[in-house]
Amino acid sequence: MSPRPLVFALLLIAACRAPSVPPVVPLTPPPPGAEVWVDGARGASGDGSRERPFRTLAEGLVVRPAPTVHVARGLYAGPFVLPAGTRLVGEGEGTVLYVEGREPVLRMEVGARLERLALQGGGWAVETDGTLELEGVAFSGQREGAVRMIGGRLVAKGARFEASLSETVGVSVEGPGSVDVRESTFVGPWRRGVRMQGAAEVVLEGVRFQDAVMALDQEGGRARLRRVTVEAGRGPGLLVTDGTLEIDEAQVIGHEYGLASHGARLDVRGFTSVRAERAGMGLTRSTGRLEDIHVRQSGSFGALQFVDSDLEVRDFRLDDVDGYGVAATKGKLRARDGSITRLRSKEGFTGDGLHLRGVVADVESVEVRDAPGVGVLAAQGAEVTLRDVTLVRCQQAGLEAESLARVSATGLEVRDTKGVALAVLRDGEVWVDVLTASGLAEGLVWAECEGTAQVHLGRLRTEDRRGLTASCVTAR
């Protein structure tokens, strides 16, 4: 018998005995724009359609992934991993994704968009190095923070970040990442509402912080704030170290400082500090321009405190402040178009309008009114130029120069002081052209005339000549 028929017969017998195997049909990916529905209240899981939604979010993300996943109201236990490009849409804060441990509620690949959801619990609610978009998303109950961006980009609108634990962070952006948060709120005892490090870039617009220890903690990078309100916290409202900060309308109510900086570059237009525990601004080794500045009811460090900085201040209003209106030590200061009114001196030895030590200062069109100390004090080698400066009811003296300070004034007016218009102590030097003075309880000039002290007066407009006979005073 030929072997070929025998082989064919054996194959035929084996085929008849083998079980029937259905053909493998590959999964068809959802077409562009496809949507999946999830409803945890359903008794059984469906196919992910609107009529027969999945019962768990995991099914919506894994079994039939789609660009858009609709999640009904209810509680959904995580953690979850979002595929790249996922759009997760809830039904408001009633749609809750949560984790009971310390894992993030969400991790994501490359990028995702979340809308009308609440994320609760977890160490961080979200950790990502991709692109994350948030709209109408609420965060609460995190042990470390709401959103951690390890690079990447965050865009948020209408978000609510609520802290229930202290020492937590609302949004942390590390490295070269960027954050853009608009029309959102940070509520509760956040240690830092927004923390940025390295080369990060942050934009906050229409954002409100309440009860955070610090609203912004910036280390390097660039931040831009517009229409930002910060209130009821304990530390500096805004803290900037070695970074660039741009402000267009910001208000800080309470806090230790309204704005504190070290090594920062500042461009501020429209800033208000009310009831700062120490000072409205405390700036060290910083540079830049401050315009439209309002400080009210600040603490014992005064309204504006500048140390070793190079700053221009324009259009400022400082009212009802303790200690000093402007206290500048070293560096450079240019002050234009300002008023300092109703100073207080709880310590008993402060209360100066402009307190200038070792600084090069150029002051123009500034008025100091109702100061328990001196209107302008120049000391420790300060070089001060005054133009069109008015000093009213400055109790100890209008202008005082001491310890190698040199003051050159044009158009100086001093009225209604319990002391003298000009006080010059040892090694102080004052040159005034066009001095108008009236209501002086103790005379026009008091000069110690020791060391290099000297006073040069020109074009006097006063009937009070007391003090002009001192040996170091010349008048014409």
KOLBA-126702 format. One record per residue (C-alpha): residue in one letter; x, y, z. Coordinates in Angstrom, 1 decimal. Layout:
BEGIN
@r->a; x->X; y->Y; z->Z .
...
END
This chain:
BEGIN
@r->m; x->0.0; y->0.0; z->0.0 .
@r->s; x->1.3; y->3.4; z->-0.9 .
@r->p; x->2.3; y->5.5; z->2.2 .
@r->r; x->0.5; y->8.6; z->0.8 .
@r->p; x->-3.1; y->7.2; z->1.3 .
@r->l; x->-2.1; y->6.0; z->4.8 .
@r->v; x->-0.9; y->9.4; z->5.9 .
@r->f; x->-4.0; y->11.1; z->4.6 .
@r->a; x->-6.2; y->8.6; z->6.5 .
@r->l; x->-4.4; y->9.3; z->9.8 .
@r->l; x->-4.7; y->13.0; z->9.4 .
@r->l; x->-8.4; y->12.6; z->8.7 .
@r->i; x->-9.0; y->10.6; z->11.8 .
@r->a; x->-7.1; y->13.1; z->14.0 .
@r->a; x->-9.1; y->16.0; z->12.6 .
@r->c; x->-12.4; y->14.2; z->13.4 .
@r->r; x->-11.3; y->13.7; z->17.1 .
@r->a; x->-9.9; y->17.3; z->17.7 .
@r->p; x->-12.3; y->19.7; z->19.5 .
@r->s; x->-13.7; y->22.6; z->17.6 .
@r->v; x->-11.8; y->25.9; z->18.2 .
@r->p; x->-13.5; y->29.2; z->17.3 .
@r->p; x->-11.4; y->31.7; z->15.3 .
@r->v; x->-9.7; y->34.5; z->17.3 .
@r->v; x->-11.2; y->37.9; z->16.5 .
@r->p; x->-8.9; y->40.8; z->17.4 .
@r->l; x->-10.3; y->43.7; z->19.5 .
@r->t; x->-11.3; y->46.6; z->17.5 .
@r->p; x->-10.0; y->49.9; z->19.0 .
@r->p; x->-12.7; y->52.5; z->19.5 .
@r->p; x->-13.1; y->54.9; z->16.7 .
@r->p; x->-12.0; y->58.5; z->17.2 .
@r->g; x->-14.4; y->60.4; z->19.4 .
@r->a; x->-15.7; y->57.2; z->21.0 .
@r->e; x->-17.1; y->57.5; z->24.5 .
@r->v; x->-17.5; y->55.1; z->27.4 .
@r->w; x->-20.0; y->55.3; z->30.3 .
@r->v; x->-19.4; y->54.1; z->33.9 .
@r->d; x->-22.1; y->54.0; z->36.6 .
@r->g; x->-21.2; y->52.4; z->40.0 .
@r->a; x->-24.9; y->52.2; z->41.0 .
@r->r; x->-25.7; y->49.6; z->38.4 .
@r->g; x->-26.4; y->46.1; z->39.6 .
@r->a; x->-24.4; y->44.5; z->36.8 .
@r->s; x->-21.8; y->45.7; z->34.4 .
@r->g; x->-22.7; y->46.3; z->30.8 .
@r->d; x->-20.7; y->46.9; z->27.6 .
@r->g; x->-19.8; y->50.5; z->28.4 .
@r->s; x->-22.4; y->52.1; z->26.3 .
@r->r; x->-24.7; y->54.9; z->27.5 .
@r->e; x->-27.6; y->52.4; z->27.9 .
@r->r; x->-25.5; y->49.6; z->29.5 .
@r->p; x->-22.6; y->51.3; z->31.3 .
@r->f; x->-19.7; y->49.6; z->33.0 .
@r->r; x->-20.1; y->49.2; z->36.8 .
@r->t; x->-16.5; y->50.0; z->37.6 .
@r->l; x->-14.1; y->52.7; z->36.4 .
@r->a; x->-11.4; y->50.2; z->35.9 .
@r->e; x->-13.4; y->48.5; z->33.2 .
@r->g; x->-13.9; y->51.9; z->31.5 .
@r->l; x->-10.1; y->52.5; z->31.5 .
@r->v; x->-8.9; y->49.0; z->30.7 .
@r->v; x->-11.6; y->46.8; z->29.1 .
@r->r; x->-12.7; y->49.3; z->26.5 .
@r->p; x->-10.5; y->52.4; z->26.7 .
@r->a; x->-11.8; y->55.4; z->24.9 .
@r->p; x->-10.8; y->59.1; z->24.5 .
@r->t; x->-13.7; y->60.1; z->26.8 .
@r->v; x->-15.0; y->58.3; z->29.9 .
@r->h; x->-18.2; y->59.5; z->31.5 .
@r->v; x->-18.5; y->58.7; z->35.2 .
@r->a; x->-21.8; y->58.9; z->37.0 .
@r->r; x->-22.3; y->60.1; z->40.6 .
@r->g; x->-21.0; y->57.7; z->43.2 .
@r->l; x->-17.8; y->56.5; z->45.0 .
@r->y; x->-15.1; y->54.8; z->43.0 .
@r->a; x->-12.1; y->53.2; z->44.8 .
@r->g; x->-8.7; y->53.6; z->43.3 .
@r->p; x->-5.9; y->53.9; z->42.6 .
@r->f; x->-6.3; y->54.4; z->38.8 .
@r->v; x->-4.0; y->54.7; z->35.9 .
@r->l; x->-5.3; y->56.8; z->33.0 .
@r->p; x->-4.2; y->55.8; z->29.5 .
@r->a; x->-2.6; y->58.5; z->27.4 .
@r->g; x->-5.0; y->61.2; z->26.3 .
@r->t; x->-8.0; y->60.1; z->28.5 .
@r->r; x->-10.7; y->62.6; z->29.2 .
@r->l; x->-12.5; y->61.7; z->32.4 .
@r->v; x->-15.9; y->63.5; z->32.9 .
@r->g; x->-17.9; y->63.3; z->36.1 .
@r->e; x->-21.2; y->64.8; z->37.3 .
@r->g; x->-19.8; y->67.3; z->39.7 .
@r->e; x->-18.4; y->66.8; z->43.3 .
@r->g; x->-20.8; y->63.9; z->43.6 .
@r->t; x->-18.5; y->61.8; z->41.4 .
@r->v; x->-15.8; y->60.9; z->43.8 .
@r->l; x->-12.6; y->59.0; z->43.1 .
@r->y; x->-10.8; y->58.0; z->46.2 .
@r->v; x->-7.9; y->56.1; z->47.8 .
@r->e; x->-7.7; y->55.1; z->51.5 .
@r->g; x->-3.9; y->54.5; z->51.6 .
@r->r; x->-1.0; y->56.7; z->50.6 .
@r->e; x->-0.9; y->55.8; z->46.9 .
@r->p; x->-2.0; y->58.5; z->44.4 .
@r->v; x->-5.6; y->58.4; z->43.4 .
@r->l; x->-4.5; y->58.9; z->39.8 .
@r->r; x->-1.4; y->58.3; z->37.8 .
@r->m; x->-1.4; y->59.0; z->34.1 .
@r->e; x->0.6; y->58.4; z->30.9 .
@r->v; x->1.6; y->61.4; z->28.9 .
@r->g; x->-1.5; y->63.5; z->29.4 .
@r->a; x->-5.1; y->63.6; z->30.6 .
@r->r; x->-8.1; y->65.9; z->31.2 .
@r->l; x->-10.4; y->65.7; z->34.2 .
@r->e; x->-13.7; y->67.5; z->34.4 .
@r->r; x->-16.3; y->67.9; z->37.2 .
@r->l; x->-14.8; y->65.3; z->39.6 .
@r->a; x->-13.8; y->65.1; z->43.2 .
@r->l; x->-10.5; y->63.4; z->44.2 .
@r->q; x->-10.2; y->62.4; z->47.8 .
@r->g; x->-7.5; y->60.8; z->49.9 .
@r->g; x->-4.2; y->59.4; z->48.9 .
@r->g; x->-0.7; y->60.7; z->49.6 .
@r->w; x->-0.9; y->62.8; z->46.5 .
@r->a; x->-4.2; y->63.0; z->44.6 .
@r->v; x->-2.4; y->63.1; z->41.2 .
@r->e; x->1.3; y->62.5; z->40.3 .
@r->t; x->2.4; y->63.1; z->36.7 .
@r->d; x->5.2; y->64.3; z->34.4 .
@r->g; x->2.8; y->64.8; z->31.5 .
@r->t; x->0.1; y->67.3; z->30.6 .
@r->l; x->-2.8; y->67.5; z->33.0 .
@r->e; x->-5.9; y->69.7; z->32.4 .
@r->l; x->-8.5; y->70.2; z->35.2 .
@r->e; x->-11.9; y->71.9; z->35.0 .
@r->g; x->-14.2; y->72.0; z->37.9 .
@r->v; x->-12.2; y->69.4; z->39.9 .
@r->a; x->-12.2; y->69.3; z->43.7 .
@r->f; x->-9.4; y->67.9; z->45.9 .
@r->s; x->-9.6; y->67.0; z->49.6 .
@r->g; x->-8.2; y->64.7; z->52.2 .
@r->q; x->-4.7; y->64.2; z->50.8 .
@r->r; x->-1.8; y->63.4; z->53.2 .
@r->e; x->0.9; y->65.1; z->51.1 .
@r->g; x->-0.7; y->67.3; z->48.5 .
@r->a; x->-3.2; y->67.6; z->45.7 .
@r->v; x->-1.2; y->67.7; z->42.5 .
@r->r; x->2.5; y->66.9; z->42.0 .
@r->m; x->4.0; y->67.8; z->38.7 .
@r->i; x->7.4; y->66.3; z->38.1 .
@r->g; x->8.0; y->68.4; z->35.0 .
@r->g; x->5.1; y->68.5; z->32.6 .
@r->r; x->2.3; y->71.0; z->32.5 .
@r->l; x->-0.8; y->71.7; z->34.5 .
@r->v; x->-3.7; y->73.8; z->33.3 .
@r->a; x->-6.6; y->74.2; z->35.8 .
@r->k; x->-9.8; y->76.3; z->35.8 .
@r->g; x->-12.5; y->76.4; z->38.4 .
@r->a; x->-10.7; y->74.0; z->40.7 .
@r->r; x->-11.0; y->73.8; z->44.5 .
@r->f; x->-8.1; y->72.6; z->46.5 .
@r->e; x->-9.1; y->71.9; z->50.1 .
@r->a; x->-6.6; y->70.9; z->52.8 .
@r->s; x->-7.8; y->69.0; z->55.9 .
@r->l; x->-4.2; y->68.3; z->57.2 .
@r->s; x->-1.4; y->70.8; z->57.9 .
@r->e; x->2.1; y->70.4; z->56.3 .
@r->t; x->0.5; y->69.6; z->52.9 .
@r->v; x->0.9; y->71.2; z->49.5 .
@r->g; x->-1.8; y->72.2; z->47.1 .
@r->v; x->0.2; y->72.2; z->43.8 .
@r->s; x->3.9; y->71.3; z->43.6 .
@r->v; x->5.8; y->71.8; z->40.4 .
@r->e; x->9.3; y->70.6; z->40.2 .
@r->g; x->12.0; y->71.1; z->37.6 .
@r->p; x->11.1; y->72.6; z->34.2 .
@r->g; x->7.4; y->72.1; z->34.5 .
@r->s; x->4.7; y->74.8; z->34.3 .
@r->v; x->1.4; y->75.5; z->36.0 .
@r->d; x->-1.5; y->77.7; z->34.9 .
@r->v; x->-4.3; y->78.0; z->37.5 .
@r->r; x->-7.2; y->80.3; z->36.9 .
@r->e; x->-10.4; y->81.2; z->38.8 .
@r->s; x->-9.7; y->78.6; z->41.5 .
@r->t; x->-9.6; y->78.5; z->45.3 .
@r->f; x->-7.2; y->77.0; z->47.9 .
@r->v; x->-8.9; y->76.5; z->51.3 .
@r->g; x->-7.5; y->75.2; z->54.5 .
@r->p; x->-4.2; y->74.9; z->56.3 .
@r->w; x->-1.9; y->74.2; z->53.3 .
@r->r; x->1.7; y->74.6; z->54.3 .
@r->r; x->2.2; y->75.9; z->50.8 .
@r->g; x->-0.7; y->76.5; z->48.4 .
@r->v; x->1.6; y->76.5; z->45.4 .
@r->r; x->5.2; y->75.3; z->45.6 .
@r->m; x->7.6; y->75.8; z->42.7 .
@r->q; x->11.2; y->74.8; z->42.4 .
@r->g; x->14.0; y->75.1; z->39.8 .
@r->a; x->13.1; y->76.4; z->36.4 .
@r->a; x->9.4; y->76.1; z->36.9 .
@r->e; x->6.9; y->78.6; z->35.5 .
@r->v; x->3.6; y->79.4; z->37.3 .
@r->v; x->0.6; y->81.6; z->36.3 .
@r->l; x->-2.1; y->82.3; z->38.9 .
@r->e; x->-5.1; y->84.4; z->37.7 .
@r->g; x->-8.2; y->85.0; z->39.7 .
@r->v; x->-7.0; y->82.7; z->42.4 .
@r->r; x->-8.0; y->82.9; z->46.1 .
@r->f; x->-6.1; y->81.4; z->49.1 .
@r->q; x->-7.6; y->81.2; z->52.5 .
@r->d; x->-5.9; y->79.9; z->55.7 .
@r->a; x->-2.8; y->78.7; z->53.9 .
@r->v; x->0.5; y->79.3; z->55.8 .
@r->m; x->2.0; y->80.4; z->52.5 .
@r->a; x->0.1; y->80.9; z->49.3 .
@r->l; x->3.2; y->80.9; z->47.1 .
@r->d; x->6.6; y->79.4; z->48.0 .
@r->q; x->8.8; y->80.1; z->45.0 .
@r->e; x->12.4; y->78.9; z->44.7 .
@r->g; x->13.7; y->80.1; z->41.4 .
@r->g; x->11.7; y->80.1; z->38.2 .
@r->r; x->9.1; y->82.7; z->37.1 .
@r->a; x->5.7; y->83.3; z->38.6 .
@r->r; x->3.0; y->85.7; z->37.3 .
@r->l; x->0.1; y->86.6; z->39.5 .
@r->r; x->-3.0; y->88.5; z->38.4 .
@r->r; x->-6.0; y->89.2; z->40.6 .
@r->v; x->-4.8; y->87.0; z->43.5 .
@r->t; x->-6.2; y->87.2; z->47.0 .
@r->v; x->-4.4; y->85.7; z->50.0 .
@r->e; x->-5.9; y->85.9; z->53.5 .
@r->a; x->-5.9; y->84.5; z->57.1 .
@r->g; x->-2.5; y->82.7; z->57.0 .
@r->r; x->0.5; y->82.7; z->59.4 .
@r->g; x->3.7; y->82.9; z->57.3 .
@r->p; x->4.6; y->85.1; z->54.4 .
@r->g; x->1.7; y->85.4; z->52.1 .
@r->l; x->4.0; y->85.3; z->49.1 .
@r->l; x->7.7; y->84.1; z->49.5 .
@r->v; x->10.2; y->84.3; z->46.6 .
@r->t; x->13.8; y->83.2; z->46.7 .
@r->d; x->16.1; y->83.6; z->43.7 .
@r->g; x->13.2; y->83.8; z->41.2 .
@r->t; x->11.3; y->86.3; z->39.1 .
@r->l; x->7.9; y->87.4; z->40.4 .
@r->e; x->5.4; y->89.5; z->38.3 .
@r->i; x->2.3; y->90.8; z->40.0 .
@r->d; x->-0.7; y->92.6; z->38.5 .
@r->e; x->-3.2; y->93.2; z->41.3 .
@r->a; x->-2.7; y->91.1; z->44.4 .
@r->q; x->-4.0; y->91.5; z->48.0 .
@r->v; x->-2.7; y->89.9; z->51.1 .
@r->i; x->-4.8; y->90.2; z->54.3 .
@r->g; x->-3.0; y->89.1; z->57.5 .
@r->h; x->0.1; y->86.9; z->57.4 .
@r->e; x->3.6; y->87.6; z->58.8 .
@r->y; x->4.6; y->89.5; z->55.6 .
@r->g; x->2.4; y->90.3; z->52.6 .
@r->l; x->5.4; y->89.7; z->50.3 .
@r->a; x->8.9; y->88.5; z->51.4 .
@r->s; x->11.8; y->87.9; z->49.1 .
@r->h; x->15.5; y->87.1; z->49.0 .
@r->g; x->17.5; y->87.5; z->45.8 .
@r->a; x->14.3; y->88.0; z->43.8 .
@r->r; x->13.6; y->90.0; z->40.6 .
@r->l; x->10.3; y->91.8; z->41.1 .
@r->d; x->7.8; y->93.6; z->38.8 .
@r->v; x->4.8; y->94.6; z->40.9 .
@r->r; x->1.8; y->96.7; z->39.7 .
@r->g; x->-1.0; y->96.8; z->42.2 .
@r->f; x->-0.3; y->95.2; z->45.6 .
@r->t; x->-2.1; y->95.6; z->48.9 .
@r->s; x->-1.1; y->94.4; z->52.3 .
@r->v; x->-3.5; y->94.7; z->55.2 .
@r->r; x->-2.7; y->93.8; z->58.9 .
@r->a; x->0.6; y->92.1; z->58.2 .
@r->e; x->2.1; y->90.9; z->61.5 .
@r->r; x->5.6; y->92.3; z->60.7 .
@r->a; x->5.7; y->94.2; z->57.4 .
@r->g; x->3.7; y->94.6; z->54.3 .
@r->m; x->6.9; y->93.9; z->52.3 .
@r->g; x->10.2; y->92.5; z->53.5 .
@r->l; x->12.6; y->92.4; z->50.6 .
@r->t; x->16.3; y->91.4; z->50.9 .
@r->r; x->18.9; y->91.5; z->48.1 .
@r->s; x->16.1; y->92.0; z->45.6 .
@r->t; x->15.8; y->94.2; z->42.5 .
@r->g; x->12.9; y->95.6; z->40.5 .
@r->r; x->10.0; y->98.0; z->40.3 .
@r->l; x->7.0; y->98.3; z->42.7 .
@r->e; x->4.1; y->100.4; z->41.6 .
@r->d; x->0.7; y->101.2; z->43.1 .
@r->i; x->1.5; y->99.8; z->46.5 .
@r->h; x->-0.9; y->100.1; z->49.5 .
@r->v; x->0.0; y->99.0; z->53.0 .
@r->r; x->-2.4; y->99.4; z->56.0 .
@r->q; x->-2.1; y->98.4; z->59.6 .
@r->s; x->1.3; y->96.6; z->59.4 .
@r->g; x->3.2; y->95.4; z->62.4 .
@r->s; x->6.4; y->96.5; z->64.2 .
@r->f; x->8.7; y->96.1; z->61.1 .
@r->g; x->6.8; y->98.8; z->59.3 .
@r->a; x->5.1; y->99.0; z->55.9 .
@r->l; x->8.1; y->98.5; z->53.5 .
@r->q; x->11.3; y->96.9; z->54.7 .
@r->f; x->14.2; y->96.8; z->52.2 .
@r->v; x->17.7; y->95.4; z->52.9 .
@r->d; x->20.6; y->95.5; z->50.4 .
@r->s; x->18.2; y->95.8; z->47.5 .
@r->d; x->17.9; y->98.0; z->44.4 .
@r->l; x->14.3; y->99.0; z->44.0 .
@r->e; x->12.1; y->101.7; z->42.5 .
@r->v; x->8.8; y->102.4; z->44.3 .
@r->r; x->6.1; y->104.5; z->42.7 .
@r->d; x->2.6; y->105.5; z->43.7 .
@r->f; x->2.6; y->104.1; z->47.2 .
@r->r; x->0.2; y->104.7; z->50.1 .
@r->l; x->1.2; y->103.6; z->53.5 .
@r->d; x->-1.3; y->104.2; z->56.3 .
@r->d; x->-1.7; y->103.4; z->60.0 .
@r->v; x->1.6; y->101.4; z->60.2 .
@r->d; x->3.8; y->100.6; z->63.2 .
@r->g; x->7.5; y->101.2; z->63.4 .
@r->y; x->8.5; y->102.7; z->60.0 .
@r->g; x->6.8; y->103.7; z->56.7 .
@r->v; x->9.8; y->102.8; z->54.6 .
@r->a; x->12.9; y->101.3; z->56.2 .
@r->a; x->15.8; y->100.8; z->53.8 .
@r->t; x->19.3; y->99.6; z->54.7 .
@r->k; x->22.1; y->99.5; z->52.2 .
@r->g; x->21.5; y->99.2; z->48.4 .
@r->k; x->19.6; y->101.7; z->46.3 .
@r->l; x->16.1; y->103.2; z->46.6 .
@r->r; x->14.1; y->105.4; z->44.2 .
@r->a; x->10.8; y->106.5; z->45.7 .
@r->r; x->8.2; y->108.6; z->43.7 .
@r->d; x->4.7; y->109.9; z->44.4 .
@r->g; x->3.9; y->108.5; z->47.7 .
@r->s; x->2.3; y->109.2; z->51.1 .
@r->i; x->3.1; y->107.8; z->54.6 .
@r->t; x->0.4; y->108.7; z->57.2 .
@r->r; x->-0.6; y->107.8; z->60.7 .
@r->l; x->2.5; y->106.0; z->61.9 .
@r->r; x->2.6; y->104.3; z->65.3 .
@r->s; x->5.4; y->103.5; z->67.7 .
@r->k; x->4.6; y->100.7; z->70.1 .
@r->e; x->8.3; y->100.3; z->70.9 .
@r->g; x->8.7; y->104.0; z->71.8 .
@r->f; x->11.9; y->104.6; z->69.7 .
@r->t; x->10.5; y->104.1; z->66.2 .
@r->g; x->7.9; y->105.9; z->64.2 .
@r->d; x->9.9; y->107.3; z->61.3 .
@r->g; x->8.4; y->108.0; z->57.9 .
@r->l; x->11.5; y->107.2; z->55.9 .
@r->h; x->14.2; y->105.4; z->57.8 .
@r->l; x->17.4; y->105.3; z->55.6 .
@r->r; x->20.6; y->103.7; z->56.7 .
@r->g; x->23.6; y->103.2; z->54.4 .
@r->v; x->21.4; y->103.4; z->51.4 .
@r->v; x->21.6; y->105.6; z->48.3 .
@r->a; x->18.1; y->107.0; z->48.1 .
@r->d; x->16.4; y->109.4; z->45.7 .
@r->v; x->13.0; y->110.5; z->46.9 .
@r->e; x->10.5; y->112.8; z->45.0 .
@r->s; x->7.0; y->114.0; z->45.6 .
@r->v; x->6.5; y->112.2; z->48.9 .
@r->e; x->4.5; y->113.3; z->52.0 .
@r->v; x->5.0; y->112.1; z->55.5 .
@r->r; x->2.2; y->113.0; z->57.9 .
@r->d; x->1.6; y->112.2; z->61.6 .
@r->a; x->4.8; y->110.4; z->62.6 .
@r->p; x->5.8; y->110.0; z->66.3 .
@r->g; x->9.4; y->110.0; z->65.3 .
@r->v; x->11.2; y->111.7; z->62.4 .
@r->g; x->9.8; y->112.4; z->58.9 .
@r->v; x->13.1; y->111.5; z->57.2 .
@r->l; x->16.0; y->109.9; z->59.1 .
@r->a; x->19.4; y->109.5; z->57.2 .
@r->a; x->22.2; y->107.6; z->59.0 .
@r->q; x->25.2; y->105.4; z->58.7 .
@r->g; x->26.6; y->107.0; z->55.5 .
@r->a; x->23.3; y->107.2; z->53.6 .
@r->e; x->23.3; y->109.4; z->50.6 .
@r->v; x->19.8; y->110.9; z->50.3 .
@r->t; x->18.3; y->113.2; z->47.7 .
@r->l; x->14.9; y->114.8; z->48.4 .
@r->r; x->12.8; y->116.7; z->45.9 .
@r->d; x->9.4; y->118.2; z->46.7 .
@r->v; x->9.0; y->116.4; z->50.0 .
@r->t; x->6.5; y->117.5; z->52.6 .
@r->l; x->6.8; y->116.5; z->56.3 .
@r->v; x->3.7; y->117.3; z->58.5 .
@r->r; x->3.3; y->116.7; z->62.3 .
@r->c; x->6.5; y->114.7; z->62.6 .
@r->q; x->6.9; y->114.9; z->66.3 .
@r->q; x->10.7; y->114.6; z->66.9 .
@r->a; x->11.9; y->116.4; z->63.8 .
@r->g; x->11.1; y->116.9; z->60.2 .
@r->l; x->14.5; y->115.8; z->58.8 .
@r->e; x->17.4; y->114.3; z->60.8 .
@r->a; x->20.9; y->113.4; z->59.5 .
@r->e; x->23.6; y->111.7; z->61.5 .
@r->s; x->26.7; y->109.4; z->61.4 .
@r->l; x->28.2; y->110.4; z->58.0 .
@r->a; x->24.9; y->110.7; z->56.2 .
@r->r; x->24.5; y->113.3; z->53.5 .
@r->v; x->21.2; y->114.8; z->52.6 .
@r->s; x->20.6; y->117.1; z->49.6 .
@r->a; x->17.0; y->118.5; z->49.4 .
@r->t; x->15.2; y->120.9; z->47.0 .
@r->g; x->11.7; y->122.1; z->47.8 .
@r->l; x->11.5; y->120.7; z->51.4 .
@r->e; x->8.4; y->121.7; z->53.5 .
@r->v; x->8.2; y->121.0; z->57.2 .
@r->r; x->5.1; y->121.9; z->59.3 .
@r->d; x->3.7; y->121.5; z->62.8 .
@r->t; x->6.4; y->119.5; z->64.5 .
@r->k; x->7.0; y->119.3; z->68.3 .
@r->g; x->10.7; y->119.4; z->67.6 .
@r->v; x->12.7; y->121.2; z->64.9 .
@r->a; x->12.5; y->121.3; z->61.2 .
@r->l; x->16.1; y->120.0; z->60.8 .
@r->a; x->18.2; y->118.0; z->63.3 .
@r->v; x->21.8; y->117.4; z->62.5 .
@r->l; x->23.9; y->115.2; z->64.8 .
@r->r; x->27.6; y->114.3; z->64.7 .
@r->d; x->29.0; y->113.9; z->61.3 .
@r->g; x->25.7; y->114.6; z->59.5 .
@r->e; x->25.5; y->116.9; z->56.5 .
@r->v; x->22.4; y->118.6; z->55.1 .
@r->w; x->22.0; y->120.9; z->52.1 .
@r->v; x->18.6; y->122.4; z->51.5 .
@r->d; x->17.5; y->124.8; z->48.8 .
@r->v; x->14.0; y->126.2; z->49.2 .
@r->l; x->13.0; y->125.3; z->52.7 .
@r->t; x->9.5; y->126.2; z->53.8 .
@r->a; x->8.8; y->125.8; z->57.5 .
@r->s; x->6.1; y->126.7; z->60.0 .
@r->g; x->4.6; y->125.6; z->63.3 .
@r->l; x->8.0; y->124.5; z->64.8 .
@r->a; x->7.9; y->124.0; z->68.5 .
@r->e; x->11.7; y->124.0; z->69.0 .
@r->g; x->13.0; y->126.1; z->66.1 .
@r->l; x->14.2; y->125.7; z->62.6 .
@r->v; x->17.6; y->123.9; z->63.2 .
@r->w; x->19.2; y->122.0; z->65.9 .
@r->a; x->22.8; y->121.1; z->65.0 .
@r->e; x->25.3; y->119.2; z->67.2 .
@r->c; x->28.2; y->120.7; z->65.2 .
@r->e; x->30.6; y->117.9; z->66.0 .
@r->g; x->32.9; y->116.0; z->63.7 .
@r->t; x->32.0; y->116.8; z->60.1 .
@r->a; x->28.5; y->118.1; z->60.8 .
@r->q; x->27.3; y->121.0; z->58.6 .
@r->v; x->24.1; y->122.6; z->57.4 .
@r->h; x->23.7; y->124.7; z->54.3 .
@r->l; x->20.4; y->126.5; z->53.7 .
@r->g; x->19.3; y->128.5; z->50.8 .
@r->r; x->16.1; y->130.4; z->49.9 .
@r->l; x->14.4; y->130.1; z->53.3 .
@r->r; x->10.6; y->130.6; z->53.5 .
@r->t; x->10.1; y->130.9; z->57.2 .
@r->e; x->9.8; y->133.4; z->60.0 .
@r->d; x->11.5; y->131.1; z->62.4 .
@r->r; x->15.2; y->131.7; z->62.5 .
@r->r; x->16.1; y->129.7; z->65.6 .
@r->g; x->19.2; y->127.7; z->65.3 .
@r->l; x->20.8; y->129.6; z->62.4 .
@r->t; x->23.5; y->130.9; z->64.6 .
@r->a; x->25.1; y->127.5; z->65.3 .
@r->s; x->28.7; y->127.3; z->64.2 .
@r->c; x->28.1; y->124.7; z->61.5 .
@r->v; x->25.1; y->126.3; z->60.0 .
@r->t; x->25.2; y->128.7; z->57.0 .
@r->a; x->22.1; y->130.3; z->55.5 .
@r->r; x->21.5; y->132.7; z->52.6 .
END
